[in-house]
Amino acid sequence: MADRETIIETRGSSFPAILAGIVFAVVVVLGVLWFLNNSGGGSRTVDVDVPAVTVDVKPDGQ
């Protein structure tokens, strides 16, 4: 977590912070889905349709 905070505090370009946020969000979502899948003792499968997410990263003109 210290590395992530360092990335967010870095000035100059917002891209590393955006990328770190996206990666963190994906990891959290996958962790929740894995937990839901395995909480039923393996007898129950959770099928989740994840819509395609398009992320437009625009440079902030620095």
CHARMM internal coordinates of N, CA and C (Angstrom, degrees):
IC EDIT
DIST 1 N 1 CA 1.4626
DIST 1 CA 1 C 1.5161
ANGL 1 N 1 CA 1 C 110.81
DIST 1 C 2 N 1.3330
ANGL 1 CA 1 C 2 N 116.23
DIHE 1 N 1 CA 1 C 2 N -28.03
DIST 2 N 2 CA 1.4667
ANGL 1 C 2 N 2 CA 119.03
DIHE 1 CA 1 C 2 N 2 CA 179.18
DIST 2 CA 2 C 1.5268
ANGL 2 N 2 CA 2 C 110.12
DIHE 1 C 2 N 2 CA 2 C -64.53
DIST 2 C 3 N 1.3404
ANGL 2 CA 2 C 3 N 116.14
DIHE 2 N 2 CA 2 C 3 N -38.49
DIST 3 N 3 CA 1.4624
ANGL 2 C 3 N 3 CA 119.30
DIHE 2 CA 2 C 3 N 3 CA 179.53
DIST 3 CA 3 C 1.5249
ANGL 3 N 3 CA 3 C 110.94
DIHE 2 C 3 N 3 CA 3 C -64.82
DIST 3 C 4 N 1.3184
ANGL 3 CA 3 C 4 N 116.37
DIHE 3 N 3 CA 3 C 4 N -39.58
DIST 4 N 4 CA 1.4621
ANGL 3 C 4 N 4 CA 119.72
DIHE 3 CA 3 C 4 N 4 CA -178.86
DIST 4 CA 4 C 1.5255
ANGL 4 N 4 CA 4 C 110.01
DIHE 3 C 4 N 4 CA 4 C -66.53
DIST 4 C 5 N 1.3181
ANGL 4 CA 4 C 5 N 117.23
DIHE 4 N 4 CA 4 C 5 N -40.31
DIST 5 N 5 CA 1.4626
ANGL 4 C 5 N 5 CA 120.13
DIHE 4 CA 4 C 5 N 5 CA 178.53
DIST 5 CA 5 C 1.5233
ANGL 5 N 5 CA 5 C 110.58
DIHE 4 C 5 N 5 CA 5 C -64.76
DIST 5 C 6 N 1.3248
ANGL 5 CA 5 C 6 N 116.35
DIHE 5 N 5 CA 5 C 6 N -38.36
DIST 6 N 6 CA 1.4613
ANGL 5 C 6 N 6 CA 120.08
DIHE 5 CA 5 C 6 N 6 CA 178.71
DIST 6 CA 6 C 1.5227
ANGL 6 N 6 CA 6 C 110.27
DIHE 5 C 6 N 6 CA 6 C -63.14
DIST 6 C 7 N 1.3334
ANGL 6 CA 6 C 7 N 116.60
DIHE 6 N 6 CA 6 C 7 N -41.81
DIST 7 N 7 CA 1.4604
ANGL 6 C 7 N 7 CA 120.21
DIHE 6 CA 6 C 7 N 7 CA 179.59
DIST 7 CA 7 C 1.5259
ANGL 7 N 7 CA 7 C 110.20
DIHE 6 C 7 N 7 CA 7 C -62.91
DIST 7 C 8 N 1.3263
ANGL 7 CA 7 C 8 N 116.72
DIHE 7 N 7 CA 7 C 8 N -43.50
DIST 8 N 8 CA 1.4588
ANGL 7 C 8 N 8 CA 120.19
DIHE 7 CA 7 C 8 N 8 CA -177.84
DIST 8 CA 8 C 1.5247
ANGL 8 N 8 CA 8 C 110.41
DIHE 7 C 8 N 8 CA 8 C -66.01
DIST 8 C 9 N 1.3408
ANGL 8 CA 8 C 9 N 117.53
DIHE 8 N 8 CA 8 C 9 N -34.75
DIST 9 N 9 CA 1.4592
ANGL 8 C 9 N 9 CA 120.41
DIHE 8 CA 8 C 9 N 9 CA -177.66
DIST 9 CA 9 C 1.5271
ANGL 9 N 9 CA 9 C 112.21
DIHE 8 C 9 N 9 CA 9 C -78.12
DIST 9 C 10 N 1.3191
ANGL 9 CA 9 C 10 N 117.54
DIHE 9 N 9 CA 9 C 10 N -12.52
DIST 10 N 10 CA 1.4608
ANGL 9 C 10 N 10 CA 120.41
DIHE 9 CA 9 C 10 N 10 CA -178.26
DIST 10 CA 10 C 1.5221
ANGL 10 N 10 CA 10 C 109.99
DIHE 9 C 10 N 10 CA 10 C -69.74
DIST 10 C 11 N 1.3110
ANGL 10 CA 10 C 11 N 116.17
DIHE 10 N 10 CA 10 C 11 N 130.25
DIST 11 N 11 CA 1.4620
ANGL 10 C 11 N 11 CA 121.25
DIHE 10 CA 10 C 11 N 11 CA 179.10
DIST 11 CA 11 C 1.5324
ANGL 11 N 11 CA 11 C 109.54
DIHE 10 C 11 N 11 CA 11 C -96.47
DIST 11 C 12 N 1.3422
ANGL 11 CA 11 C 12 N 115.79
DIHE 11 N 11 CA 11 C 12 N 165.39
DIST 12 N 12 CA 1.4606
ANGL 11 C 12 N 12 CA 120.19
DIHE 11 CA 11 C 12 N 12 CA 176.81
DIST 12 CA 12 C 1.5104
ANGL 12 N 12 CA 12 C 110.87
DIHE 11 C 12 N 12 CA 12 C 118.86
DIST 12 C 13 N 1.3314
ANGL 12 CA 12 C 13 N 116.81
DIHE 12 N 12 CA 12 C 13 N -58.59
DIST 13 N 13 CA 1.4533
ANGL 12 C 13 N 13 CA 119.93
DIHE 12 CA 12 C 13 N 13 CA 178.79
DIST 13 CA 13 C 1.5123
ANGL 13 N 13 CA 13 C 108.26
DIHE 12 C 13 N 13 CA 13 C -135.91
DIST 13 C 14 N 1.3313
ANGL 13 CA 13 C 14 N 116.19
DIHE 13 N 13 CA 13 C 14 N 139.69
DIST 14 N 14 CA 1.4607
ANGL 13 C 14 N 14 CA 120.07
DIHE 13 CA 13 C 14 N 14 CA -179.41
DIST 14 CA 14 C 1.5238
ANGL 14 N 14 CA 14 C 111.29
DIHE 13 C 14 N 14 CA 14 C -87.00
DIST 14 C 15 N 1.3386
ANGL 14 CA 14 C 15 N 117.52
DIHE 14 N 14 CA 14 C 15 N -5.82
DIST 15 N 15 CA 1.4636
ANGL 14 C 15 N 15 CA 119.95
DIHE 14 CA 14 C 15 N 15 CA -175.72
DIST 15 CA 15 C 1.5313
ANGL 15 N 15 CA 15 C 112.94
DIHE 14 C 15 N 15 CA 15 C -62.66
DIST 15 C 16 N 1.3434
ANGL 15 CA 15 C 16 N 120.16
DIHE 15 N 15 CA 15 C 16 N -44.55
DIST 16 N 16 CA 1.4773
ANGL 15 C 16 N 16 CA 118.70
DIHE 15 CA 15 C 16 N 16 CA 179.22
DIST 16 CA 16 C 1.5238
ANGL 16 N 16 CA 16 C 112.53
DIHE 15 C 16 N 16 CA 16 C -59.90
DIST 16 C 17 N 1.3205
ANGL 16 CA 16 C 17 N 117.38
DIHE 16 N 16 CA 16 C 17 N -39.47
DIST 17 N 17 CA 1.4622
ANGL 16 C 17 N 17 CA 120.13
DIHE 16 CA 16 C 17 N 17 CA 179.98
DIST 17 CA 17 C 1.5234
ANGL 17 N 17 CA 17 C 110.80
DIHE 16 C 17 N 17 CA 17 C -67.51
DIST 17 C 18 N 1.3285
ANGL 17 CA 17 C 18 N 116.85
DIHE 17 N 17 CA 17 C 18 N -40.64
DIST 18 N 18 CA 1.4673
ANGL 17 C 18 N 18 CA 120.90
DIHE 17 CA 17 C 18 N 18 CA 178.32
DIST 18 CA 18 C 1.5270
ANGL 18 N 18 CA 18 C 109.71
DIHE 17 C 18 N 18 CA 18 C -63.82
DIST 18 C 19 N 1.3367
ANGL 18 CA 18 C 19 N 115.91
DIHE 18 N 18 CA 18 C 19 N -44.78
DIST 19 N 19 CA 1.4604
ANGL 18 C 19 N 19 CA 120.31
DIHE 18 CA 18 C 19 N 19 CA -179.12
DIST 19 CA 19 C 1.5239
ANGL 19 N 19 CA 19 C 110.58
DIHE 18 C 19 N 19 CA 19 C -63.51
DIST 19 C 20 N 1.3296
ANGL 19 CA 19 C 20 N 116.83
DIHE 19 N 19 CA 19 C 20 N -42.81
DIST 20 N 20 CA 1.4642
ANGL 19 C 20 N 20 CA 120.57
DIHE 19 CA 19 C 20 N 20 CA 179.02
DIST 20 CA 20 C 1.5271
ANGL 20 N 20 CA 20 C 110.65
DIHE 19 C 20 N 20 CA 20 C -62.75
DIST 20 C 21 N 1.3260
ANGL 20 CA 20 C 21 N 116.30
DIHE 20 N 20 CA 20 C 21 N -39.66
DIST 21 N 21 CA 1.4589
ANGL 20 C 21 N 21 CA 119.91
DIHE 20 CA 20 C 21 N 21 CA 178.94
DIST 21 CA 21 C 1.5180
ANGL 21 N 21 CA 21 C 112.19
DIHE 20 C 21 N 21 CA 21 C -64.83
DIST 21 C 22 N 1.3324
ANGL 21 CA 21 C 22 N 116.04
DIHE 21 N 21 CA 21 C 22 N -41.42
DIST 22 N 22 CA 1.4666
ANGL 21 C 22 N 22 CA 120.39
DIHE 21 CA 21 C 22 N 22 CA 179.35
DIST 22 CA 22 C 1.5261
ANGL 22 N 22 CA 22 C 110.29
DIHE 21 C 22 N 22 CA 22 C -64.78
DIST 22 C 23 N 1.3408
ANGL 22 CA 22 C 23 N 116.36
DIHE 22 N 22 CA 22 C 23 N -46.32
DIST 23 N 23 CA 1.4660
ANGL 22 C 23 N 23 CA 120.57
DIHE 22 CA 22 C 23 N 23 CA -179.42
DIST 23 CA 23 C 1.5282
ANGL 23 N 23 CA 23 C 110.05
DIHE 22 C 23 N 23 CA 23 C -61.64
DIST 23 C 24 N 1.3407
ANGL 23 CA 23 C 24 N 116.32
DIHE 23 N 23 CA 23 C 24 N -43.60
DIST 24 N 24 CA 1.4623
ANGL 23 C 24 N 24 CA 120.45
DIHE 23 CA 23 C 24 N 24 CA -179.90
DIST 24 CA 24 C 1.5331
ANGL 24 N 24 CA 24 C 110.79
DIHE 23 C 24 N 24 CA 24 C -61.55
DIST 24 C 25 N 1.3310
ANGL 24 CA 24 C 25 N 116.54
DIHE 24 N 24 CA 24 C 25 N -42.83
DIST 25 N 25 CA 1.4632
ANGL 24 C 25 N 25 CA 120.80
DIHE 24 CA 24 C 25 N 25 CA -179.54
DIST 25 CA 25 C 1.5269
ANGL 25 N 25 CA 25 C 111.04
DIHE 24 C 25 N 25 CA 25 C -64.24
DIST 25 C 26 N 1.3377
ANGL 25 CA 25 C 26 N 116.40
DIHE 25 N 25 CA 25 C 26 N -41.74
DIST 26 N 26 CA 1.4680
ANGL 25 C 26 N 26 CA 120.25
DIHE 25 CA 25 C 26 N 26 CA 179.73
DIST 26 CA 26 C 1.5264
ANGL 26 N 26 CA 26 C 110.21
DIHE 25 C 26 N 26 CA 26 C -63.67
DIST 26 C 27 N 1.3412
ANGL 26 CA 26 C 27 N 116.19
DIHE 26 N 26 CA 26 C 27 N -42.29
DIST 27 N 27 CA 1.4661
ANGL 26 C 27 N 27 CA 119.89
DIHE 26 CA 26 C 27 N 27 CA 179.98
DIST 27 CA 27 C 1.5303
ANGL 27 N 27 CA 27 C 110.50
DIHE 26 C 27 N 27 CA 27 C -62.89
DIST 27 C 28 N 1.3244
ANGL 27 CA 27 C 28 N 117.06
DIHE 27 N 27 CA 27 C 28 N -41.77
DIST 28 N 28 CA 1.4663
ANGL 27 C 28 N 28 CA 120.66
DIHE 27 CA 27 C 28 N 28 CA 179.16
DIST 28 CA 28 C 1.5281
ANGL 28 N 28 CA 28 C 110.65
DIHE 27 C 28 N 28 CA 28 C -63.24
DIST 28 C 29 N 1.3376
ANGL 28 CA 28 C 29 N 116.64
DIHE 28 N 28 CA 28 C 29 N -45.35
DIST 29 N 29 CA 1.4683
ANGL 28 C 29 N 29 CA 120.26
DIHE 28 CA 28 C 29 N 29 CA -179.27
DIST 29 CA 29 C 1.5266
ANGL 29 N 29 CA 29 C 110.77
DIHE 28 C 29 N 29 CA 29 C -62.77
DIST 29 C 30 N 1.3311
ANGL 29 CA 29 C 30 N 116.93
DIHE 29 N 29 CA 29 C 30 N -44.65
DIST 30 N 30 CA 1.4625
ANGL 29 C 30 N 30 CA 119.85
DIHE 29 CA 29 C 30 N 30 CA 179.70
DIST 30 CA 30 C 1.5231
ANGL 30 N 30 CA 30 C 110.76
DIHE 29 C 30 N 30 CA 30 C -64.15
DIST 30 C 31 N 1.3300
ANGL 30 CA 30 C 31 N 116.85
DIHE 30 N 30 CA 30 C 31 N -38.26
DIST 31 N 31 CA 1.4594
ANGL 30 C 31 N 31 CA 120.54
DIHE 30 CA 30 C 31 N 31 CA 178.31
DIST 31 CA 31 C 1.5233
ANGL 31 N 31 CA 31 C 111.60
DIHE 30 C 31 N 31 CA 31 C -62.82
DIST 31 C 32 N 1.3333
ANGL 31 CA 31 C 32 N 116.60
DIHE 31 N 31 CA 31 C 32 N -42.26
DIST 32 N 32 CA 1.4649
ANGL 31 C 32 N 32 CA 120.95
DIHE 31 CA 31 C 32 N 32 CA 179.29
DIST 32 CA 32 C 1.5250
ANGL 32 N 32 CA 32 C 110.34
DIHE 31 C 32 N 32 CA 32 C -65.88
DIST 32 C 33 N 1.3329
ANGL 32 CA 32 C 33 N 117.14
DIHE 32 N 32 CA 32 C 33 N -43.47
DIST 33 N 33 CA 1.4673
ANGL 32 C 33 N 33 CA 120.11
DIHE 32 CA 32 C 33 N 33 CA 179.94
DIST 33 CA 33 C 1.5229
ANGL 33 N 33 CA 33 C 110.80
DIHE 32 C 33 N 33 CA 33 C -64.76
DIST 33 C 34 N 1.3464
ANGL 33 CA 33 C 34 N 116.94
DIHE 33 N 33 CA 33 C 34 N -39.54
DIST 34 N 34 CA 1.4642
ANGL 33 C 34 N 34 CA 120.58
DIHE 33 CA 33 C 34 N 34 CA 178.59
DIST 34 CA 34 C 1.5230
ANGL 34 N 34 CA 34 C 109.92
DIHE 33 C 34 N 34 CA 34 C -63.10
DIST 34 C 35 N 1.3377
ANGL 34 CA 34 C 35 N 116.00
DIHE 34 N 34 CA 34 C 35 N -42.45
DIST 35 N 35 CA 1.4664
ANGL 34 C 35 N 35 CA 120.15
DIHE 34 CA 34 C 35 N 35 CA 179.47
DIST 35 CA 35 C 1.5298
ANGL 35 N 35 CA 35 C 110.69
DIHE 34 C 35 N 35 CA 35 C -63.13
DIST 35 C 36 N 1.3278
ANGL 35 CA 35 C 36 N 116.85
DIHE 35 N 35 CA 35 C 36 N -43.69
DIST 36 N 36 CA 1.4660
ANGL 35 C 36 N 36 CA 120.16
DIHE 35 CA 35 C 36 N 36 CA 179.50
DIST 36 CA 36 C 1.5258
ANGL 36 N 36 CA 36 C 110.68
DIHE 35 C 36 N 36 CA 36 C -63.98
DIST 36 C 37 N 1.3241
ANGL 36 CA 36 C 37 N 116.65
DIHE 36 N 36 CA 36 C 37 N -38.41
DIST 37 N 37 CA 1.4589
ANGL 36 C 37 N 37 CA 120.71
DIHE 36 CA 36 C 37 N 37 CA -179.47
DIST 37 CA 37 C 1.5237
ANGL 37 N 37 CA 37 C 111.42
DIHE 36 C 37 N 37 CA 37 C -66.12
DIST 37 C 38 N 1.3309
ANGL 37 CA 37 C 38 N 117.23
DIHE 37 N 37 CA 37 C 38 N -37.16
DIST 38 N 38 CA 1.4560
ANGL 37 C 38 N 38 CA 120.91
DIHE 37 CA 37 C 38 N 38 CA -173.15
DIST 38 CA 38 C 1.5233
ANGL 38 N 38 CA 38 C 113.26
DIHE 37 C 38 N 38 CA 38 C -96.60
DIST 38 C 39 N 1.3243
ANGL 38 CA 38 C 39 N 118.08
DIHE 38 N 38 CA 38 C 39 N -6.14
DIST 39 N 39 CA 1.4612
ANGL 38 C 39 N 39 CA 120.04
DIHE 38 CA 38 C 39 N 39 CA -177.19
DIST 39 CA 39 C 1.5262
ANGL 39 N 39 CA 39 C 111.68
DIHE 38 C 39 N 39 CA 39 C -77.46
DIST 39 C 40 N 1.3306
ANGL 39 CA 39 C 40 N 117.45
DIHE 39 N 39 CA 39 C 40 N -13.90
DIST 40 N 40 CA 1.4622
ANGL 39 C 40 N 40 CA 120.47
DIHE 39 CA 39 C 40 N 40 CA -178.68
DIST 40 CA 40 C 1.5139
ANGL 40 N 40 CA 40 C 112.90
DIHE 39 C 40 N 40 CA 40 C -92.74
DIST 40 C 41 N 1.3262
ANGL 40 CA 40 C 41 N 117.87
DIHE 40 N 40 CA 40 C 41 N 12.60
DIST 41 N 41 CA 1.4528
ANGL 40 C 41 N 41 CA 120.93
DIHE 40 CA 40 C 41 N 41 CA 179.34
DIST 41 CA 41 C 1.5165
ANGL 41 N 41 CA 41 C 112.60
DIHE 40 C 41 N 41 CA 41 C 74.53
DIST 41 C 42 N 1.3216
ANGL 41 CA 41 C 42 N 117.45
DIHE 41 N 41 CA 41 C 42 N 16.72
DIST 42 N 42 CA 1.4550
ANGL 41 C 42 N 42 CA 121.45
DIHE 41 CA 41 C 42 N 42 CA 177.07
DIST 42 CA 42 C 1.5182
ANGL 42 N 42 CA 42 C 113.21
DIHE 41 C 42 N 42 CA 42 C 84.80
DIST 42 C 43 N 1.3388
ANGL 42 CA 42 C 43 N 117.75
DIHE 42 N 42 CA 42 C 43 N -5.77
DIST 43 N 43 CA 1.4598
ANGL 42 C 43 N 43 CA 119.96
DIHE 42 CA 42 C 43 N 43 CA -178.62
DIST 43 CA 43 C 1.5235
ANGL 43 N 43 CA 43 C 111.54
DIHE 42 C 43 N 43 CA 43 C -88.86
DIST 43 C 44 N 1.3188
ANGL 43 CA 43 C 44 N 115.81
DIHE 43 N 43 CA 43 C 44 N -10.56
DIST 44 N 44 CA 1.4654
ANGL 43 C 44 N 44 CA 119.64
DIHE 43 CA 43 C 44 N 44 CA -174.82
DIST 44 CA 44 C 1.5227
ANGL 44 N 44 CA 44 C 108.80
DIHE 43 C 44 N 44 CA 44 C -126.09
DIST 44 C 45 N 1.3095
ANGL 44 CA 44 C 45 N 116.48
DIHE 44 N 44 CA 44 C 45 N 132.47
DIST 45 N 45 CA 1.4597
ANGL 44 C 45 N 45 CA 121.00
DIHE 44 CA 44 C 45 N 45 CA 179.94
DIST 45 CA 45 C 1.5177
ANGL 45 N 45 CA 45 C 108.82
DIHE 44 C 45 N 45 CA 45 C -114.98
DIST 45 C 46 N 1.3214
ANGL 45 CA 45 C 46 N 115.35
DIHE 45 N 45 CA 45 C 46 N 131.44
DIST 46 N 46 CA 1.4559
ANGL 45 C 46 N 46 CA 120.25
DIHE 45 CA 45 C 46 N 46 CA 178.59
DIST 46 CA 46 C 1.5226
ANGL 46 N 46 CA 46 C 108.07
DIHE 45 C 46 N 46 CA 46 C -98.03
DIST 46 C 47 N 1.3199
ANGL 46 CA 46 C 47 N 116.36
DIHE 46 N 46 CA 46 C 47 N 113.41
DIST 47 N 47 CA 1.4571
ANGL 46 C 47 N 47 CA 120.53
DIHE 46 CA 46 C 47 N 47 CA 177.70
DIST 47 CA 47 C 1.5211
ANGL 47 N 47 CA 47 C 108.74
DIHE 46 C 47 N 47 CA 47 C -95.01
DIST 47 C 48 N 1.3071
ANGL 47 CA 47 C 48 N 115.59
DIHE 47 N 47 CA 47 C 48 N 115.99
DIST 48 N 48 CA 1.4568
ANGL 47 C 48 N 48 CA 120.51
DIHE 47 CA 47 C 48 N 48 CA -178.04
DIST 48 CA 48 C 1.5164
ANGL 48 N 48 CA 48 C 108.35
DIHE 47 C 48 N 48 CA 48 C -117.37
DIST 48 C 49 N 1.3274
ANGL 48 CA 48 C 49 N 116.12
DIHE 48 N 48 CA 48 C 49 N 123.43
DIST 49 N 49 CA 1.4586
ANGL 48 C 49 N 49 CA 120.24
DIHE 48 CA 48 C 49 N 49 CA 175.20
DIST 49 CA 49 C 1.5186
ANGL 49 N 49 CA 49 C 108.32
DIHE 48 C 49 N 49 CA 49 C -87.48
DIST 49 C 50 N 1.3317
ANGL 49 CA 49 C 50 N 115.36
DIHE 49 N 49 CA 49 C 50 N 110.62
DIST 50 N 50 CA 1.4590
ANGL 49 C 50 N 50 CA 120.03
DIHE 49 CA 49 C 50 N 50 CA -179.06
DIST 50 CA 50 C 1.5203
ANGL 50 N 50 CA 50 C 108.14
DIHE 49 C 50 N 50 CA 50 C -94.74
DIST 50 C 51 N 1.3282
ANGL 50 CA 50 C 51 N 117.74
DIHE 50 N 50 CA 50 C 51 N 117.22
DIST 51 N 51 CA 1.4651
ANGL 50 C 51 N 51 CA 119.71
DIHE 50 CA 50 C 51 N 51 CA 178.57
DIST 51 CA 51 C 1.5230
ANGL 51 N 51 CA 51 C 110.85
DIHE 50 C 51 N 51 CA 51 C -65.78
DIST 51 C 52 N 1.3133
ANGL 51 CA 51 C 52 N 115.74
DIHE 51 N 51 CA 51 C 52 N 149.75
DIST 52 N 52 CA 1.4579
ANGL 51 C 52 N 52 CA 120.08
DIHE 51 CA 51 C 52 N 52 CA 178.81
DIST 52 CA 52 C 1.5236
ANGL 52 N 52 CA 52 C 108.62
DIHE 51 C 52 N 52 CA 52 C -68.35
DIST 52 C 53 N 1.3214
ANGL 52 CA 52 C 53 N 115.27
DIHE 52 N 52 CA 52 C 53 N 127.00
DIST 53 N 53 CA 1.4607
ANGL 52 C 53 N 53 CA 120.37
DIHE 52 CA 52 C 53 N 53 CA -178.65
DIST 53 CA 53 C 1.5199
ANGL 53 N 53 CA 53 C 108.39
DIHE 52 C 53 N 53 CA 53 C -107.49
DIST 53 C 54 N 1.3139
ANGL 53 CA 53 C 54 N 116.07
DIHE 53 N 53 CA 53 C 54 N 121.80
DIST 54 N 54 CA 1.4602
ANGL 53 C 54 N 54 CA 120.84
DIHE 53 CA 53 C 54 N 54 CA 177.69
DIST 54 CA 54 C 1.5194
ANGL 54 N 54 CA 54 C 108.55
DIHE 53 C 54 N 54 CA 54 C -102.72
DIST 54 C 55 N 1.3206
ANGL 54 CA 54 C 55 N 115.25
DIHE 54 N 54 CA 54 C 55 N 123.49
DIST 55 N 55 CA 1.4626
ANGL 54 C 55 N 55 CA 120.01
DIHE 54 CA 54 C 55 N 55 CA -178.81
DIST 55 CA 55 C 1.5190
ANGL 55 N 55 CA 55 C 108.06
DIHE 54 C 55 N 55 CA 55 C -109.61
DIST 55 C 56 N 1.3232
ANGL 55 CA 55 C 56 N 115.95
DIHE 55 N 55 CA 55 C 56 N 116.60
DIST 56 N 56 CA 1.4592
ANGL 55 C 56 N 56 CA 120.84
DIHE 55 CA 55 C 56 N 56 CA 177.26
DIST 56 CA 56 C 1.5188
ANGL 56 N 56 CA 56 C 108.38
DIHE 55 C 56 N 56 CA 56 C -96.60
DIST 56 C 57 N 1.3317
ANGL 56 CA 56 C 57 N 116.47
DIHE 56 N 56 CA 56 C 57 N 110.98
DIST 57 N 57 CA 1.4613
ANGL 56 C 57 N 57 CA 120.81
DIHE 56 CA 56 C 57 N 57 CA 179.20
DIST 57 CA 57 C 1.5160
ANGL 57 N 57 CA 57 C 107.68
DIHE 56 C 57 N 57 CA 57 C -97.47
DIST 57 C 58 N 1.3186
ANGL 57 CA 57 C 58 N 116.02
DIHE 57 N 57 CA 57 C 58 N 113.29
DIST 58 N 58 CA 1.4616
ANGL 57 C 58 N 58 CA 120.56
DIHE 57 CA 57 C 58 N 58 CA -178.95
DIST 58 CA 58 C 1.5223
ANGL 58 N 58 CA 58 C 109.31
DIHE 57 C 58 N 58 CA 58 C -103.46
DIST 58 C 59 N 1.3239
ANGL 58 CA 58 C 59 N 117.83
DIHE 58 N 58 CA 58 C 59 N 128.71
DIST 59 N 59 CA 1.4672
ANGL 58 C 59 N 59 CA 119.49
DIHE 58 CA 58 C 59 N 59 CA 175.45
DIST 59 CA 59 C 1.5194
ANGL 59 N 59 CA 59 C 110.06
DIHE 58 C 59 N 59 CA 59 C -63.46
DIST 59 C 60 N 1.3401
ANGL 59 CA 59 C 60 N 115.69
DIHE 59 N 59 CA 59 C 60 N 142.69
DIST 60 N 60 CA 1.4558
ANGL 59 C 60 N 60 CA 119.39
DIHE 59 CA 59 C 60 N 60 CA -175.66
DIST 60 CA 60 C 1.5221
ANGL 60 N 60 CA 60 C 112.45
DIHE 59 C 60 N 60 CA 60 C -89.69
DIST 60 C 61 N 1.3247
ANGL 60 CA 60 C 61 N 116.85
DIHE 60 N 60 CA 60 C 61 N 20.87
DIST 61 N 61 CA 1.4627
ANGL 60 C 61 N 61 CA 121.25
DIHE 60 CA 60 C 61 N 61 CA 168.50
DIST 61 CA 61 C 1.5136
ANGL 61 N 61 CA 61 C 115.08
DIHE 60 C 61 N 61 CA 61 C 70.36
DIST 61 C 62 N 1.3263
ANGL 61 CA 61 C 62 N 117.33
DIHE 61 N 61 CA 61 C 62 N 31.39
DIST 62 N 62 CA 1.4673
ANGL 61 C 62 N 62 CA 118.77
DIHE 61 CA 61 C 62 N 62 CA 178.81
DIST 62 CA 62 C 1.5139
ANGL 62 N 62 CA 62 C 110.05
DIHE 61 C 62 N 62 CA 62 C -87.86
END
COOR INIT
IC SEED 1 N 1 CA 1 C
IC BUILD
